[in-house]
Amino acid sequence: MNKQSAAVGIWILAAGLIILLGKLGVFSFIGAIFWPILILIVGILLHVLYFGGILPAVTLVPAGILTGSSLLLMVGNWFGWGSMRYLWPLFLLSIAIGLYEYAVFGIGKDRTVWNAAMGIGALSLLLFAIMLLWTWGIYLLAVALIGFGVWLVMSRRKPRRRRR
């Protein structure tokens, strides 16, 4: 057997394994579970290319957005998409992260982008807090009422005795 027929045999063997794994659903499972990692890789690659001096600073905006969003998509994909009803405001935080990186590393003394990043970040955290209070607020209210009632009962003053 010569080297050329051995190489062809290896390629045919690899093709057969890929087809078999594909038919068994291995690739669709991996793709369904780990697709947000592809977005994360693009975000990290943009960061590396900027800090390597290849791309301009404005690249940090989509890099931050892609990196932050991919992390949220991983949470949704791995722990259930129902969690997105609470986590959706954090997508705005991804935008704020991208703008913040651009403000810190990219531009000089112009504070407009930094102010926009802080404003969007604050809005994101405020909306996230509202979402948590909206869903968990009734429990917090119940605990606060119980605590206040216990405090009222326990702090009741004992009547003074009169001296005779």
OpenMM code with the backbone's topology and positions (N, CA, C; nanometers):
from openmm import Vec3, app, unit

residues = "MET ASN LYS GLN SER ALA ALA VAL GLY ILE TRP ILE LEU ALA ALA GLY LEU ILE ILE LEU LEU GLY LYS LEU GLY VAL PHE SER PHE ILE GLY ALA ILE PHE TRP PRO ILE LEU ILE LEU ILE VAL GLY ILE LEU LEU HIS VAL LEU TYR PHE GLY GLY ILE LEU PRO ALA VAL THR LEU VAL PRO ALA GLY ILE LEU THR GLY SER SER LEU LEU LEU MET VAL GLY ASN TRP PHE GLY TRP GLY SER MET ARG TYR LEU TRP PRO LEU PHE LEU LEU SER ILE ALA ILE GLY LEU TYR GLU TYR ALA VAL PHE GLY ILE GLY LYS ASP ARG THR VAL TRP ASN ALA ALA MET GLY ILE GLY ALA LEU SER LEU LEU LEU PHE ALA ILE MET LEU LEU TRP THR TRP GLY ILE TYR LEU LEU ALA VAL ALA LEU ILE GLY PHE GLY VAL TRP LEU VAL MET SER ARG ARG LYS PRO ARG ARG ARG ARG ARG".split()
positions = [
    Vec3(0.0856, -0.1172, 0.0000),
    Vec3(0.0000, 0.0000, 0.0000),
    Vec3(0.0897, 0.1229, 0.0000),
    Vec3(0.0593, 0.2165, -0.0873),
    Vec3(0.1411, 0.3363, -0.0940),
    Vec3(0.0820, 0.4469, -0.0067),
    Vec3(0.1586, 0.5553, 0.0051),
    Vec3(0.1174, 0.6662, 0.0932),
    Vec3(-0.0096, 0.7343, 0.0442),
    Vec3(-0.0267, 0.7407, -0.0885),
    Vec3(-0.1425, 0.8095, -0.1430),
    Vec3(-0.2714, 0.7330, -0.1104),
    Vec3(-0.2721, 0.6052, -0.1220),
    Vec3(-0.3932, 0.5291, -0.0909),
    Vec3(-0.4219, 0.5297, 0.0595),
    Vec3(-0.3171, 0.5378, 0.1438),
    Vec3(-0.3387, 0.5476, 0.2880),
    Vec3(-0.4036, 0.6812, 0.3236),
    Vec3(-0.3597, 0.7891, 0.2589),
    Vec3(-0.4183, 0.9209, 0.2840),
    Vec3(-0.5637, 0.9243, 0.2406),
    Vec3(-0.5933, 0.8634, 0.1248),
    Vec3(-0.7320, 0.8570, 0.0779),
    Vec3(-0.8160, 0.7753, 0.1759),
    Vec3(-0.7596, 0.6669, 0.2268),
    Vec3(-0.8310, 0.5850, 0.3243),
    Vec3(-0.8616, 0.6609, 0.4520),
    Vec3(-0.7681, 0.7421, 0.4979),
    Vec3(-0.7912, 0.8229, 0.6186),
    Vec3(-0.9015, 0.9248, 0.5936),
    Vec3(-0.9004, 0.9881, 0.4767),
    Vec3(-1.0046, 1.0860, 0.4443),
    Vec3(-1.1418, 1.0184, 0.4352),
    Vec3(-1.1472, 0.8998, 0.3763),
    Vec3(-1.2747, 0.8273, 0.3672),
    Vec3(-1.3221, 0.7855, 0.5058),
    Vec3(-1.2302, 0.7407, 0.5897),
    Vec3(-1.2641, 0.7049, 0.7277),
    Vec3(-1.3168, 0.8260, 0.8038),
    Vec3(-1.2510, 0.9410, 0.7910),
    Vec3(-1.2950, 1.0636, 0.8585),
    Vec3(-1.4325, 1.1066, 0.8091),
    Vec3(-1.4540, 1.0984, 0.6777),
    Vec3(-1.5850, 1.1352, 0.6221),
    Vec3(-1.6936, 1.0431, 0.6772),
    Vec3(-1.6638, 0.9135, 0.6851),
    Vec3(-1.7619, 0.8195, 0.7399),
    Vec3(-1.7935, 0.8480, 0.8856),
    Vec3(-1.6915, 0.8793, 0.9656),
    Vec3(-1.7149, 0.9128, 1.1068),
    Vec3(-1.7969, 1.0405, 1.1216),
    Vec3(-1.7671, 1.1393, 1.0401),
    Vec3(-1.8425, 1.2659, 1.0466),
    Vec3(-1.9879, 1.2415, 1.0088),
    Vec3(-2.0105, 1.1625, 0.9042),
    Vec3(-2.1489, 1.1332, 0.8640),
    Vec3(-2.2211, 1.0560, 0.9739),
    Vec3(-2.1544, 0.9558, 1.0318),
    Vec3(-2.2157, 0.8765, 1.1385),
    Vec3(-2.2484, 0.9630, 1.2604),
    Vec3(-2.1544, 1.0449, 1.3033),
    Vec3(-2.1806, 1.1329, 1.4180),
    Vec3(-2.2915, 1.2327, 1.3873),
    Vec3(-2.2961, 1.2805, 1.2646),
    Vec3(-2.4031, 1.3720, 1.2248),
    Vec3(-2.5392, 1.3056, 1.2292),
    Vec3(-2.5466, 1.1818, 1.1810),
    Vec3(-2.6745, 1.1099, 1.1825),
    Vec3(-2.7173, 1.0724, 1.3234),
    Vec3(-2.6216, 1.0544, 1.4138),
    Vec3(-2.6543, 1.0229, 1.5527),
    Vec3(-2.6950, 1.1468, 1.6317),
    Vec3(-2.6797, 1.2645, 1.5734),
    Vec3(-2.7236, 1.3875, 1.6380),
    Vec3(-2.6194, 1.4535, 1.7256),
    Vec3(-2.4953, 1.4105, 1.7167),
    Vec3(-2.3908, 1.4679, 1.8008),
    Vec3(-2.3683, 1.6148, 1.7666),
    Vec3(-2.3609, 1.6460, 1.6383),
    Vec3(-2.3324, 1.7841, 1.5979),
    Vec3(-2.4502, 1.8772, 1.6254),
    Vec3(-2.5716, 1.8277, 1.6091),
    Vec3(-2.6870, 1.9133, 1.6385),
    Vec3(-2.6974, 1.9399, 1.7880),
    Vec3(-2.6619, 1.8405, 1.8702),
    Vec3(-2.6621, 1.8607, 2.0155),
    Vec3(-2.5574, 1.9644, 2.0549),
    Vec3(-2.4368, 1.9486, 2.0023),
    Vec3(-2.3301, 2.0435, 2.0337),
    Vec3(-2.3678, 2.1837, 1.9852),
    Vec3(-2.4235, 2.1921, 1.8649),
    Vec3(-2.4648, 2.3223, 1.8126),
    Vec3(-2.5772, 2.3851, 1.8926),
    Vec3(-2.6704, 2.3025, 1.9396),
    Vec3(-2.7833, 2.3562, 2.0157),
    Vec3(-2.7405, 2.4052, 2.1527),
    Vec3(-2.6414, 2.3425, 2.2108),
    Vec3(-2.5994, 2.3784, 2.3456),
    Vec3(-2.4953, 2.4901, 2.3450),
    Vec3(-2.4013, 2.4846, 2.2537),
    Vec3(-2.2859, 2.5733, 2.2607),
    Vec3(-2.2835, 2.6849, 2.1565),
    Vec3(-2.3941, 2.7147, 2.0869),
    Vec3(-2.3904, 2.8194, 1.9855),
    Vec3(-2.3581, 2.9568, 2.0414),
    Vec3(-2.3940, 2.9927, 2.1661),
    Vec3(-2.3538, 3.1252, 2.2150),
    Vec3(-2.2021, 3.1416, 2.2281),
    Vec3(-2.1304, 3.0303, 2.2360),
    Vec3(-1.9847, 3.0388, 2.2455),
    Vec3(-1.9266, 3.0975, 2.1172),
    Vec3(-1.9915, 3.0727, 2.0031),
    Vec3(-1.9437, 3.1324, 1.8781),
    Vec3(-1.9514, 3.2842, 1.8837),
    Vec3(-2.0579, 3.3369, 1.9431),
    Vec3(-2.0711, 3.4826, 1.9577),
    Vec3(-1.9664, 3.5335, 2.0558),
    Vec3(-1.9432, 3.4586, 2.1624),
    Vec3(-1.8401, 3.4964, 2.2591),
    Vec3(-1.7018, 3.4990, 2.1940),
    Vec3(-1.6736, 3.4024, 2.1094),
    Vec3(-1.5442, 3.3975, 2.0415),
    Vec3(-1.5256, 3.5196, 1.9530),
    Vec3(-1.6305, 3.5611, 1.8831),
    Vec3(-1.6208, 3.6805, 1.7987),
    Vec3(-1.5950, 3.8046, 1.8846),
    Vec3(-1.6655, 3.8165, 1.9972),
    Vec3(-1.6438, 3.9301, 2.0868),
    Vec3(-1.5027, 3.9337, 2.1428),
    Vec3(-1.4534, 3.8193, 2.1860),
    Vec3(-1.3167, 3.8127, 2.2392),
    Vec3(-1.2154, 3.8398, 2.1289),
    Vec3(-1.2413, 3.7888, 2.0082),
    Vec3(-1.1498, 3.8128, 1.8961),
    Vec3(-1.1414, 3.9613, 1.8636),
    Vec3(-1.2536, 4.0314, 1.8682),
    Vec3(-1.2512, 4.1763, 1.8446),
    Vec3(-1.1696, 4.2479, 1.9521),
    Vec3(-1.1823, 4.2041, 2.0762),
    Vec3(-1.1002, 4.2616, 2.1831),
    Vec3(-0.9516, 4.2377, 2.1560),
    Vec3(-0.9177, 4.1149, 2.1209),
    Vec3(-0.7772, 4.0809, 2.0953),
    Vec3(-0.7229, 4.1626, 1.9783),
    Vec3(-0.8023, 4.1774, 1.8729),
    Vec3(-0.7564, 4.2535, 1.7569),
    Vec3(-0.7387, 4.4015, 1.7892),
    Vec3(-0.8232, 4.4559, 1.8769),
    Vec3(-0.8028, 4.5956, 1.9165),
    Vec3(-0.6765, 4.6097, 2.0009),
    Vec3(-0.6652, 4.5283, 2.1040),
    Vec3(-0.5498, 4.5411, 2.1929),
    Vec3(-0.4199, 4.4975, 2.1255),
    Vec3(-0.4311, 4.4259, 2.0153),
    Vec3(-0.3140, 4.3937, 1.9355),
    Vec3(-0.2757, 4.5054, 1.8398),
    Vec3(-0.3556, 4.6100, 1.8351),
    Vec3(-0.3250, 4.7249, 1.7510),
    Vec3(-0.3686, 4.7100, 1.6069),
    Vec3(-0.4527, 4.6131, 1.5760),
    Vec3(-0.4929, 4.5888, 1.4381),
    Vec3(-0.6198, 4.6660, 1.4023),
    Vec3(-0.7150, 4.6723, 1.4928),
    Vec3(-0.8430, 4.7385, 1.4666),
    Vec3(-0.8521, 4.8684, 1.5458),
    Vec3(-0.9361, 4.9624, 1.5004),
    Vec3(-0.9514, 5.0891, 1.5728),
    Vec3(-1.0326, 5.0716, 1.7007),
    Vec3(-1.0316, 5.1752, 1.7829),
    Vec3(-1.0951, 5.1689, 1.9144),
    Vec3(-1.2461, 5.1525, 1.9073),
    Vec3(-1.3076, 5.1999, 1.8018),
    Vec3(-1.4524, 5.1891, 1.7910),
    Vec3(-1.4964, 5.0424, 1.7846),
    Vec3(-1.4047, 4.9525, 1.7570),
    Vec3(-1.4333, 4.8094, 1.7546),
    Vec3(-1.4716, 4.7586, 1.8927),
    Vec3(-1.4327, 4.8307, 1.9968),
    Vec3(-1.4647, 4.7875, 2.1329),
    Vec3(-1.6146, 4.7920, 2.1614),
    Vec3(-1.6891, 4.8760, 2.0906),
    Vec3(-1.8340, 4.8835, 2.1141),
    Vec3(-1.9005, 4.7509, 2.0762),
    Vec3(-1.8856, 4.7021, 1.9514),
    Vec3(-1.9476, 4.5712, 1.9236),
    Vec3(-1.8820, 4.4568, 1.9997),
    Vec3(-1.7535, 4.4714, 2.0326),
    Vec3(-1.6868, 4.3658, 2.1094),
    Vec3(-1.7512, 4.3504, 2.2467),
    Vec3(-1.7761, 4.4609, 2.3145),
    Vec3(-1.8417, 4.4559, 2.4455),
    Vec3(-1.9844, 4.4068, 2.4367),
    Vec3(-2.0554, 4.4507, 2.3330),
    Vec3(-2.1948, 4.4081, 2.3154),
    Vec3(-2.2014, 4.2581, 2.2894),
    Vec3(-2.1163, 4.2088, 2.2006),
    Vec3(-2.1186, 4.0658, 2.1678),
    Vec3(-2.0767, 3.9800, 2.2868),
    Vec3(-1.9751, 4.0242, 2.3592),
    Vec3(-1.9289, 3.9457, 2.4735),
    Vec3(-2.0352, 3.9400, 2.5827),
    Vec3(-2.0909, 4.0551, 2.6191),
    Vec3(-2.1939, 4.0571, 2.7227),
    Vec3(-2.3202, 3.9836, 2.6821),
    Vec3(-2.3633, 4.0020, 2.5587),
    Vec3(-2.4850, 3.9352, 2.5122),
    Vec3(-2.4663, 3.7845, 2.5045),
    Vec3(-2.3475, 3.7415, 2.4641),
    Vec3(-2.3255, 3.5973, 2.4542),
    Vec3(-2.3334, 3.5310, 2.5915),
    Vec3(-2.2868, 3.5994, 2.6936),
    Vec3(-2.2964, 3.5433, 2.8291),
    Vec3(-2.4423, 3.5289, 2.8720),
    Vec3(-2.5245, 3.6281, 2.8387),
    Vec3(-2.6670, 3.6183, 2.8709),
    Vec3(-2.7348, 3.5086, 2.7897),
    Vec3(-2.6954, 3.4954, 2.6632),
    Vec3(-2.7523, 3.3896, 2.5806),
    Vec3(-2.7114, 3.2520, 2.6308),
    Vec3(-2.5906, 3.2408, 2.6846),
    Vec3(-2.5490, 3.1136, 2.7439),
    Vec3(-2.6361, 3.0791, 2.8638),
    Vec3(-2.6628, 3.1776, 2.9478),
    Vec3(-2.7486, 3.1540, 3.0645),
    Vec3(-2.8869, 3.1083, 3.0189),
    Vec3(-2.9421, 3.1765, 2.9197),
    Vec3(-3.0734, 3.1375, 2.8686),
    Vec3(-3.0737, 3.0000, 2.8049),
    Vec3(-2.9688, 2.9702, 2.7304),
    Vec3(-2.9622, 2.8423, 2.6609),
    Vec3(-2.9394, 2.7265, 2.7570),
    Vec3(-2.8595, 2.7460, 2.8571),
    Vec3(-2.8231, 2.6380, 2.9480),
    Vec3(-2.9230, 2.6197, 3.0616),
    Vec3(-2.9849, 2.7290, 3.1100),
    Vec3(-3.0733, 2.7191, 3.2265),
    Vec3(-3.2191, 2.7424, 3.1941),
    Vec3(-3.2516, 2.7598, 3.0683),
    Vec3(-3.3906, 2.7782, 3.0274),
    Vec3(-3.4188, 2.9218, 2.9873),
    Vec3(-3.4967, 2.9353, 2.8813),
    Vec3(-3.5248, 3.0685, 2.8277),
    Vec3(-3.6244, 3.1448, 2.9129),
    Vec3(-3.6860, 3.0790, 3.0083),
    Vec3(-3.7764, 3.1480, 3.1001),
    Vec3(-3.7043, 3.2502, 3.1862),
    Vec3(-3.5746, 3.2297, 3.2061),
    Vec3(-3.4971, 3.3254, 3.2856),
    Vec3(-3.4804, 3.4590, 3.2150),
    Vec3(-3.5042, 3.4625, 3.0837),
    Vec3(-3.4892, 3.5878, 3.0095),
    Vec3(-3.5960, 3.6905, 3.0470),
    Vec3(-3.7053, 3.6437, 3.1046),
    Vec3(-3.8067, 3.7419, 3.1453),
    Vec3(-3.7560, 3.8292, 3.2597),
    Vec3(-3.6532, 3.7821, 3.3310),
    Vec3(-3.5909, 3.8616, 3.4366),
    Vec3(-3.4605, 3.9264, 3.3902),
    Vec3(-3.3912, 3.8623, 3.2993),
    Vec3(-3.2565, 3.9055, 3.2618),
    Vec3(-3.2509, 3.9991, 3.1411),
    Vec3(-3.3625, 4.0247, 3.0750),
    Vec3(-3.3574, 4.1051, 2.9530),
    Vec3(-3.2962, 4.2434, 2.9727),
    Vec3(-3.3102, 4.3101, 3.0882),
    Vec3(-3.2468, 4.4422, 3.0999),
    Vec3(-3.0946, 4.4365, 3.0927),
    Vec3(-3.0368, 4.3205, 3.1158),
    Vec3(-2.8917, 4.3103, 3.1120),
    Vec3(-2.8372, 4.3155, 2.9697),
    Vec3(-2.9229, 4.3005, 2.8681),
    Vec3(-2.8776, 4.3234, 2.7311),
    Vec3(-2.8406, 4.4712, 2.7124),
    Vec3(-2.9141, 4.5594, 2.7783),
    Vec3(-2.8763, 4.7017, 2.7758),
    Vec3(-2.7421, 4.7228, 2.8438),
    Vec3(-2.7151, 4.6442, 2.9455),
    Vec3(-2.5860, 4.6541, 3.0133),
    Vec3(-2.4719, 4.6159, 2.9194),
    Vec3(-2.4970, 4.5244, 2.8265),
    Vec3(-2.3957, 4.4891, 2.7270),
    Vec3(-2.3612, 4.6089, 2.6396),
    Vec3(-2.4613, 4.6863, 2.6040),
    Vec3(-2.4370, 4.8082, 2.5256),
    Vec3(-2.3553, 4.9064, 2.6081),
    Vec3(-2.3914, 4.9196, 2.7344),
    Vec3(-2.3169, 5.0110, 2.8226),
    Vec3(-2.1719, 4.9667, 2.8382),
    Vec3(-2.1483, 4.8367, 2.8443),
    Vec3(-2.0113, 4.7863, 2.8567),
    Vec3(-1.9309, 4.8208, 2.7327),
    Vec3(-1.9893, 4.8014, 2.6153),
    Vec3(-1.9204, 4.8363, 2.4916),
    Vec3(-1.8873, 4.9845, 2.4835),
    Vec3(-1.9817, 5.0686, 2.5205),
    Vec3(-1.9576, 5.2130, 2.5191),
    Vec3(-1.8539, 5.2526, 2.6236),
    Vec3(-1.8585, 5.1884, 2.7386),
    Vec3(-1.7623, 5.2188, 2.8445),
    Vec3(-1.6200, 5.1839, 2.8005),
    Vec3(-1.6044, 5.0670, 2.7386),
    Vec3(-1.4718, 5.0298, 2.6897),
    Vec3(-1.4202, 5.1306, 2.5877),
    Vec3(-1.5093, 5.1751, 2.5012),
    Vec3(-1.4692, 5.2740, 2.4008),
    Vec3(-1.4323, 5.4058, 2.4674),
    Vec3(-1.5069, 5.4444, 2.5696),
    Vec3(-1.4778, 5.5702, 2.6390),
    Vec3(-1.3450, 5.5623, 2.7138),
    Vec3(-1.3142, 5.4480, 2.7711),
    Vec3(-1.1915, 5.4346, 2.8497),
    Vec3(-1.0697, 5.4182, 2.7601),
    Vec3(-1.0785, 5.3324, 2.6602),
    Vec3(-0.9611, 5.2984, 2.5817),
    Vec3(-0.9508, 5.3742, 2.4499),
    Vec3(-1.0635, 5.4290, 2.4023),
    Vec3(-1.0619, 5.4787, 2.2663),
    Vec3(-1.0470, 5.6275, 2.2485),
    Vec3(-1.1250, 5.7035, 2.3178),
    Vec3(-1.1258, 5.8465, 2.2916),
    Vec3(-1.0579, 5.9198, 2.4051),
    Vec3(-1.0291, 6.0437, 2.3801),
    Vec3(-0.9545, 6.1231, 2.4774),
    Vec3(-1.0406, 6.1753, 2.5896),
    Vec3(-1.0579, 6.3057, 2.5946),
    Vec3(-1.1230, 6.3699, 2.7082),
    Vec3(-1.2725, 6.3953, 2.6864),
    Vec3(-1.3275, 6.3476, 2.5788),
    Vec3(-1.4694, 6.3656, 2.5544),
    Vec3(-1.5487, 6.2736, 2.6467),
    Vec3(-1.6329, 6.3311, 2.7305),
    Vec3(-1.7067, 6.2544, 2.8312),
    Vec3(-1.8460, 6.2137, 2.7826),
    Vec3(-1.8811, 6.2473, 2.6596),
    Vec3(-2.0155, 6.2176, 2.6120),
    Vec3(-2.0409, 6.0676, 2.6062),
    Vec3(-1.9472, 5.9930, 2.5505),
    Vec3(-1.9648, 5.8482, 2.5405),
    Vec3(-1.9644, 5.7856, 2.6796),
    Vec3(-1.8787, 5.8359, 2.7682),
    Vec3(-1.8752, 5.7838, 2.9041),
    Vec3(-2.0077, 5.8101, 2.9748),
    Vec3(-2.0632, 5.9314, 2.9586),
    Vec3(-2.1926, 5.9637, 3.0193),
    Vec3(-2.3037, 5.8751, 2.9627),
    Vec3(-2.2991, 5.8506, 2.8314),
    Vec3(-2.3992, 5.7628, 2.7703),
    Vec3(-2.3873, 5.6210, 2.8265),
    Vec3(-2.2648, 5.5729, 2.8422),
    Vec3(-2.2439, 5.4383, 2.8977),
    Vec3(-2.2971, 5.4301, 3.0403),
    Vec3(-2.2691, 5.5309, 3.1205),
    Vec3(-2.3168, 5.5304, 3.2590),
    Vec3(-2.4697, 5.5396, 3.2643),
    Vec3(-2.5283, 5.6217, 3.1773),
    Vec3(-2.6740, 5.6357, 3.1744),
    Vec3(-2.7432, 5.5069, 3.1335),
    Vec3(-2.6919, 5.4431, 3.0278),
    Vec3(-2.7518, 5.3170, 2.9829),
    Vec3(-2.7293, 5.2076, 3.0864),
    Vec3(-2.6123, 5.2061, 3.1486),
    Vec3(-2.5857, 5.1074, 3.2536),
    Vec3(-2.6775, 5.1257, 3.3730),
    Vec3(-2.6970, 5.2501, 3.4151),
    Vec3(-2.7869, 5.2774, 3.5276),
    Vec3(-2.9311, 5.2395, 3.4929),
    Vec3(-2.9731, 5.2717, 3.3703),
    Vec3(-3.1074, 5.2338, 3.3265),
    Vec3(-3.1236, 5.0823, 3.3264),
    Vec3(-3.0214, 5.0126, 3.2797),
    Vec3(-3.0255, 4.8669, 3.2771),
    Vec3(-3.0396, 4.8098, 3.4177),
    Vec3(-2.9586, 4.8582, 3.5102),
    Vec3(-2.9654, 4.8070, 3.6470),
    Vec3(-3.0971, 4.8446, 3.7148),
    Vec3(-3.1485, 4.9644, 3.6850),
    Vec3(-3.2783, 5.0049, 3.7392),
    Vec3(-3.3897, 4.9137, 3.6876),
    Vec3(-3.3901, 4.8868, 3.5577),
    Vec3(-3.4918, 4.7975, 3.5018),
    Vec3(-3.4780, 4.6553, 3.5567),
    Vec3(-3.3544, 4.6119, 3.5777),
    Vec3(-3.3323, 4.4793, 3.6360),
    Vec3(-3.3864, 4.4748, 3.7788),
    Vec3(-3.3626, 4.5800, 3.8567),
    Vec3(-3.4153, 4.5858, 3.9935),
    Vec3(-3.5677, 4.5882, 3.9924),
    Vec3(-3.6261, 4.6618, 3.8991),
    Vec3(-3.7729, 4.6658, 3.8885),
    Vec3(-3.8272, 4.5277, 3.8536),
    Vec3(-3.7580, 4.4573, 3.7632),
    Vec3(-3.8027, 4.3222, 3.7272),
    Vec3(-3.7969, 4.2289, 3.8473),
    Vec3(-3.6904, 4.2406, 3.9265),
    Vec3(-3.6812, 4.1559, 4.0451),
    Vec3(-3.7884, 4.1920, 4.1469),
    Vec3(-3.8111, 4.3218, 4.1657),
    Vec3(-3.9155, 4.3632, 4.2597),
    Vec3(-4.0539, 4.3253, 4.2090),
    Vec3(-4.0729, 4.3306, 4.0797),
    Vec3(-4.2017, 4.2969, 4.0221),
    Vec3(-4.2341, 4.1507, 4.0475),
    Vec3(-4.1321, 4.0655, 4.0370),
    Vec3(-4.1571, 3.9234, 4.0549),
    Vec3(-4.1439, 3.8796, 4.2006),
    Vec3(-4.0479, 3.9350, 4.2723),
    Vec3(-4.0234, 3.8960, 4.4103),
    Vec3(-4.0784, 3.9983, 4.5088),
    Vec3(-4.1352, 4.1052, 4.4597),
    Vec3(-4.1804, 4.2143, 4.5455),
    Vec3(-4.2864, 4.1746, 4.6457),
    Vec3(-4.3793, 4.0883, 4.6073),
    Vec3(-4.4852, 4.0491, 4.6996),
    Vec3(-4.4271, 3.9705, 4.8166),
    Vec3(-4.3221, 3.8920, 4.7899),
    Vec3(-4.2564, 3.8182, 4.8980),
    Vec3(-4.1806, 3.9142, 4.9897),
    Vec3(-4.1156, 4.0129, 4.9303),
    Vec3(-4.0462, 4.1132, 5.0115),
    Vec3(-4.1449, 4.1923, 5.0963),
    Vec3(-4.2596, 4.2266, 5.0379),
    Vec3(-4.3632, 4.2974, 5.1136),
    Vec3(-4.4143, 4.2105, 5.2287),
    Vec3(-4.4359, 4.0827, 5.2023),
    Vec3(-4.4844, 3.9925, 5.3083),
    Vec3(-4.3820, 3.9810, 5.4208),
    Vec3(-4.2546, 3.9664, 5.3869),
    Vec3(-4.1505, 3.9564, 5.4893),
    Vec3(-4.1394, 4.0865, 5.5680),
    Vec3(-4.1500, 4.2002, 5.4987),
    Vec3(-4.1438, 4.3294, 5.5682),
    Vec3(-4.2615, 4.3467, 5.6631),
    Vec3(-4.3806, 4.3077, 5.6222),
    Vec3(-4.4975, 4.3179, 5.7103),
    Vec3(-4.4854, 4.2260, 5.8309),
    Vec3(-4.4342, 4.1055, 5.8088),
    Vec3(-4.4142, 4.0132, 5.9207),
    Vec3(-4.3118, 4.0704, 6.0175),
    Vec3(-4.2023, 4.1206, 5.9646),
    Vec3(-4.0987, 4.1798, 6.0494),
    Vec3(-4.1499, 4.2989, 6.1270),
    Vec3(-4.2275, 4.3860, 6.0615),
    Vec3(-4.2829, 4.5030, 6.1291),
    Vec3(-4.3813, 4.4607, 6.2379),
    Vec3(-4.4622, 4.3597, 6.2096),
    Vec3(-4.5562, 4.3099, 6.3107),
    Vec3(-4.4845, 4.2510, 6.4305),
    Vec3(-4.3786, 4.1738, 6.4055),
    Vec3(-4.3006, 4.1179, 6.5157),
    Vec3(-4.2377, 4.2299, 6.5968),
    Vec3(-4.1850, 4.3301, 6.5300),
    Vec3(-4.1239, 4.4428, 6.6003),
    Vec3(-4.2267, 4.5154, 6.6869),
    Vec3(-4.3487, 4.5363, 6.6346),
    Vec3(-4.4529, 4.6030, 6.7133),
    Vec3(-4.4908, 4.5204, 6.8357),
    Vec3(-4.5010, 4.3901, 6.8198),
    Vec3(-4.5384, 4.3053, 6.9326),
    Vec3(-4.4270, 4.3012, 7.0360),
    Vec3(-4.3040, 4.2885, 6.9930),
    Vec3(-4.1922, 4.2738, 7.0852),
    Vec3(-4.1534, 4.4056, 7.1531),
    Vec3(-4.1776, 4.5161, 7.0876),
    Vec3(-4.1356, 4.6434, 7.1455),
    Vec3(-4.2465, 4.7114, 7.2251),
    Vec3(-4.3526, 4.6420, 7.2503),
    Vec3(-4.4624, 4.6995, 7.3266),
    Vec3(-4.4131, 4.7326, 7.4663),
    Vec3(-4.4385, 4.8523, 7.5084),
    Vec3(-4.3916, 4.8967, 7.6399),
    Vec3(-4.4724, 4.8300, 7.7501),
    Vec3(-4.4000, 4.7956, 7.8517),
    Vec3(-4.4678, 4.7420, 7.9690),
    Vec3(-4.5189, 4.8606, 8.0506),
    Vec3(-4.6352, 4.8500, 8.1076),
    Vec3(-4.6892, 4.9626, 8.1858),
    Vec3(-4.6058, 4.9856, 8.3117),
    Vec3(-4.5922, 5.1133, 8.3458),
    Vec3(-4.5171, 5.1501, 8.4663),
    Vec3(-4.6048, 5.1304, 8.5885),
    Vec3(-4.5390, 5.0947, 8.6939),
    Vec3(-4.6124, 5.0834, 8.8211),
    Vec3(-4.6085, 5.2184, 8.8894),
    Vec3(-4.7165, 5.2504, 8.9509),
    Vec3(-4.7231, 5.3761, 9.0261),
    Vec3(-4.6679, 5.3554, 9.1645),
    Vec3(-4.5979, 5.4537, 9.2108),
    Vec3(-4.5477, 5.4485, 9.3484),
    Vec3(-4.6567, 5.4958, 9.4432),
    Vec3(-4.6582, 5.4391, 9.5537),
    Vec3(-4.7569, 5.4811, 9.6522),
    Vec3(-4.6907, 5.5454, 9.7672),
] * unit.nanometer
topology = app.Topology()
chain = topology.addChain("A")
for resn in residues:
    res = topology.addResidue(resn, chain)
    for name in ("N", "CA", "C"):
        topology.addAtom(name, app.Element.getBySymbol(name[0]), res)
